[in-house]
């Protein structure tokens, strides 16, 4: 069960949380909910809105599911979930129902799919997307992308913030 709160009420070190605790990008698939582990994401203020930016490579199944939906969620978990998050970052949702295998349950908040076992969920409405390109780098892109397998950046407005409750 979740309780909606204001983003301003969170007291988090987001750089640490994203880098060490990771997150899941949760999207609707045609017949199931899909999730992909991510720690390449950013949060901030842009266009007078609270924004989250997620990065997904085109070869990932999540890329297709994000293209087909206007909303998604970003879910954060406690460290006990790290093993499951590692699995969700390597297996493909195209081949199996990863969330079921992890014994995760889903619901919908603000039109976005969410995972009930998450401790914190951001529901997000897509606003803008762009593909990172070699010619836009101000440093040698091969140091970051040796295979030149660039990510699609999706910027979305945070439309809801939910924390897990025991009620």
ABEGO torsion letter per residue (X at the ends): XBBBBBAAABBBBAAAAAAAAEBBBBBBBAABBBBBBBABBBBBBBGGBBBBBBBBBAABAAAAAAAABABBBBBBBBAAAAAAAAAAAABBAAABBAAAAAGBBBBBBGGBBBBAABABBBBBBBABBBBBBAAABABBAAAABAAGBBBBBBBBBBABBBBBBAX
